[in-house]
Amino acid sequence: MTPLDHAQAAMETAPEDDSARLKFYERLADGELFLALEAEAREDRIKPVIFEVEGSRFALVFDSEDRLADFTERPSPFVAMSGRAIVGMLVGQGIGLAVNPAVAPSATLLPPEALSWLQDTLGPGPQEGQGTPTDVHPPKNVPESLIASLDAKLSTM
């Protein structure tokens, strides 16, 4: 099971737990996702595979190349990007995400409204800053939850 599978399972186990739901979306945004393409990328242009379910359109994303290959049952073109970048591309186009469809416990459909919510929740991306450190000290009295969160984020880099 992948980190996204674990986050999905935790969210489904405790649907009233906002923290579990936010961790799933955090995993989705921070993780590398493989966006299925109709054809090989050309320069800076890509055309995602889009399919319709009950009147809504969805782009196919997977949290591993193996899962993409399992779904398509053949070598397929894709682009690997962070979930944050993929959401940023799709927001406002009326396209949702089909995450790991039919190939993983984390299979889910996220409608366009969920992507808009995620984009708003993520806020603006990081901004470049300048400065020169003068001293470096180990942290003191850091909560265990912060250490676990940092560990999870740094392990995906």
N, C-alpha and C positions, 0 to 999 in steps of 0.2 A: 504494500500500500504506500502511496505517495503522501507527502504532507497535505496536499489538497484533499485526498481521500479521508485522511484523519480529521481534517477541519470540517469536512462535509458531514462525516459521521457524528462528530460532537454537536454540530448544529442541529442535526435531525433528532438526536437523542434528547436534546433540551431545547425545544422550539421557543420556549419563553425566555431563554437566556440570551440577552442582547450581546453579551460578551462573546459567546460562542459564534453567533451570527457574524459579528464584526471580525472575528478571527478568520472565518471562512473567506470573507471578502478581502481581508488583508492578504491572505495567502494567494488569492486569485490575482490581486493587483501587483503584488511584489514578485510573484513567480514568473519564470519563463514559460510562455505558452507558444504552441506551434499552431499557427493559423494556416488552415488548408487553403491552397490557391487553385484557381482554375487552370492557370498556366504559369510557367516560370516567370519570376519577377523581371521586369525590364527597366533598367536604370533605377529610378525611384518610384516606379509605378507597380502596384500590385492589384490583382483582382481576386478577392476572397471568394471561396465557394459559399454561395448563399442558397438556402433552401427555405421553403415555406412550411409552417405548421399552423393549422387552424387560423389562417389569415395573417400570421406574423412571420417576418423574415428573420433568419438567424445565420450568423457566420459560424463556421466550425472551428473550434479550438480544442487543443489537447494539451495535457501537461507532460507528455513525453512523445518522442518521435515514434516509439514502438506502438503507442496507443493510436496514433494517427494511421500508421501502417495497418494495424489490426482493423481499424474501421474501414479504410479504403480498399483493403485487401490487394494493394498493389503499390509500387513506389509512386508517390505523389509529390507535386511541388508544394512547398510551404515556406513560410518565413517565421523565424523565431524572434519573439519580442516579449517585453514585459507585458503583463496583463494591463498595467496602467496605460501603456502606449496603445494597445489594441482598443481599449475602452475609449481613449481620446480620439482615435480614428473613427470609431463607429457612432459615437454620441451625436444625436441630432439628425441621423440618417434613417431613423425608424428601423434599425437593425439591432437584434439582440444577440446573445451568445448561446450557442449550443456547446456546452462544456463536456468533453469526454463522452459523447452520446454512444450508448450501447457497448462501451468497452471498459467501464470502470464503475466502482461504487459511487464515485463523485459525479456521475452523469446527471446533468441538470440543464434546464432551459432558463436562461435569464432574459426576460423581455427587455425591450428598449428602455422602458421606464426604470428598470433596475440599474441599467448602465448609466442613465442620467443621474440617478441617486448616488451611485458609486463615484461618478465624476465630481459631483458636488461635495461629497464626503471627503474625497481625497484632497480637494482644494488645489491650489496651484502647486506645481512641481517645485523641486529645489531650485534655489537661486544661488548664483555664484557670489562668493564674498572674498574679501581679501583681509589678511591680517597676519601677524607674526606671533607665534606662541612665545611667551617668555618663560613659563614654567609648566611642567607636566607632573601631575601628582596622581596616584591611584585614587579611585573613588572611595568615599567612605559612606557607610550607612545606606547602601543602595538596596532597595527592595528586591526580593527574589523574583518578583513578577517582571521587573524591568530587565534583570539579567537574562531571564528566560526569553523575553521578547527580543532583546538584542541578539542573543544566540540564534534565535530562529531567523532573524533578518540577515545576519551576517553569513549564516550557512548557505544562503541562496545566492550570495554574490559570487 
